[in-house]
Amino acid sequence: MAGAGFKTWTTGDLVNASDFNTYVQEQVVMVFADSSARDSAITSPTEGMFAFLKDTDTLTYHNGSTWGSFIGEGDITAVNAGSGMSGGGSSGAVTLNVDVNGQTSVTPTTSDELLIADASDSNNIKKITVGNLPFADIGLVIALG
């Protein structure tokens, strides 16, 4: 009866075999030296089991078919700020910032692309070519001073 929930024990409670299996044995994180030791000890794993592997410091879980890593470091080791950006880092929550003033100036052509935040679509970032900007042809503008 895996997944029976949580049970609070009080002093003097008798623990029968069924309660022990359901509330104690099946609801703990088992610790093994490595995946080979885990697989030798648990020959018929069931969905929802957790096991910690000491050799890799990895918490694993069984999804009903295979063991997978539940918590791991992943394969991203750093987020580095590129040209015109600052911030980044190699641990925790990191932020990247764009330094618009640090960029070089350019005269755009009609085939250049711009990124925009589409206000009509929850500010999702989209791109548009300069030639497709929705500006009316206003002709010659003269500044009066």
C-alpha positions in Angstrom: 0.0 0.0 0.0 2.6 2.5 -1.1 1.6 6.2 -0.9 -0.7 5.7 2.1 0.2 9.1 3.4 1.9 10.2 6.7 1.3 8.7 10.1 2.2 10.3 13.4 3.4 7.8 16.0 3.1 8.2 19.7 4.9 6.5 22.5 3.6 3.0 23.2 2.1 2.5 19.7 2.4 -1.0 18.4 3.9 -1.2 14.9 2.7 -4.2 13.0 4.4 -5.5 9.9 2.0 -3.8 7.5 2.4 -0.4 9.1 6.1 -0.8 9.2 6.3 -1.5 5.5 3.8 1.2 4.5 4.8 4.1 6.8 8.4 3.4 7.5 10.2 1.1 5.0 8.5 2.4 1.9 8.8 6.1 2.8 12.5 6.6 3.4 15.4 7.5 1.2 17.7 4.5 0.9 21.5 5.1 0.8 23.9 3.1 -1.4 27.6 3.2 -2.3 26.7 3.4 -6.0 24.1 2.3 -8.6 25.4 -1.3 -8.7 24.8 -1.7 -4.9 21.4 -0.1 -5.3 20.4 -2.4 -8.2 21.7 -5.5 -6.3 19.7 -4.6 -3.2 16.5 -3.5 -5.0 15.8 -6.2 -7.5 12.2 -5.1 -8.1 12.0 -1.3 -7.7 8.6 0.3 -7.8 7.5 3.7 -9.0 8.2 6.5 -6.4 11.2 4.9 -4.7 14.1 7.1 -3.9 17.8 6.2 -3.4 20.8 8.3 -2.7 24.1 7.3 -4.3 27.2 8.2 -2.3 29.7 7.9 -5.2 28.0 10.7 -7.2 26.1 12.5 -4.4 23.0 12.0 -6.5 19.4 11.5 -5.4 17.7 9.0 -7.7 14.1 8.0 -8.2 12.3 5.2 -9.9 9.7 6.2 -12.4 8.2 2.8 -12.8 10.6 1.8 -15.6 14.0 3.2 -14.9 16.1 5.0 -12.3 16.7 8.7 -13.0 18.5 11.6 -11.3 16.1 13.7 -9.2 18.5 16.4 -8.2 21.8 17.0 -10.0 24.1 19.7 -11.1 23.1 19.4 -14.7 25.6 20.1 -17.5 25.6 23.9 -17.3 28.7 25.0 -15.4 28.5 28.8 -16.0 26.5 31.5 -17.7 29.0 34.0 -19.2 28.1 37.5 -20.3 29.0 38.1 -23.9 29.8 41.2 -25.9 27.8 44.2 -24.6 26.5 42.3 -21.6 27.4 42.1 -17.9 26.5 39.7 -15.1 26.4 35.9 -15.3 27.9 33.5 -12.8 28.7 29.9 -12.1 26.3 29.1 -9.2 22.9 30.1 -7.8 20.5 32.5 -9.6 22.4 34.6 -12.2 21.3 37.7 -14.1 22.5 39.0 -17.5 22.3 42.7 -18.3 22.5 44.3 -21.7 24.5 47.6 -21.9 22.8 49.4 -24.8 25.1 52.5 -24.4 28.2 50.3 -24.8 27.2 49.2 -28.3 28.4 50.7 -31.5 26.1 52.8 -33.7 24.9 51.6 -37.0 22.8 52.9 -39.9 20.1 50.3 -40.3 19.2 48.8 -43.7 15.8 47.5 -44.6 17.0 43.9 -44.1 18.3 44.4 -40.6 16.3 42.8 -37.8 15.2 44.3 -34.5 13.9 42.6 -31.3 10.7 43.9 -29.9 8.5 43.1 -26.9 5.1 42.5 -28.4 2.7 44.3 -26.0 -0.3 42.6 -27.5 1.2 39.2 -26.8 2.2 39.4 -23.1 5.4 41.2 -24.1 6.8 38.1 -25.8 10.0 38.9 -27.6 9.7 38.8 -31.4 11.7 40.1 -34.3 10.9 42.4 -37.2 13.0 43.6 -40.2 13.5 47.3 -40.4 11.9 47.4 -43.8 8.7 46.0 -42.3 8.3 48.6 -39.5 4.8 50.0 -39.6 5.7 53.6 -40.1 3.8 55.7 -42.7 5.8 57.4 -45.4 6.0 61.0 -44.0 8.2 62.4 -46.7 10.5 65.3 -45.9 10.5 66.7 -42.3 11.9 70.2 -41.7 12.8 71.2 -38.2 11.8 74.8 -37.5 13.8 76.6 -35.0 
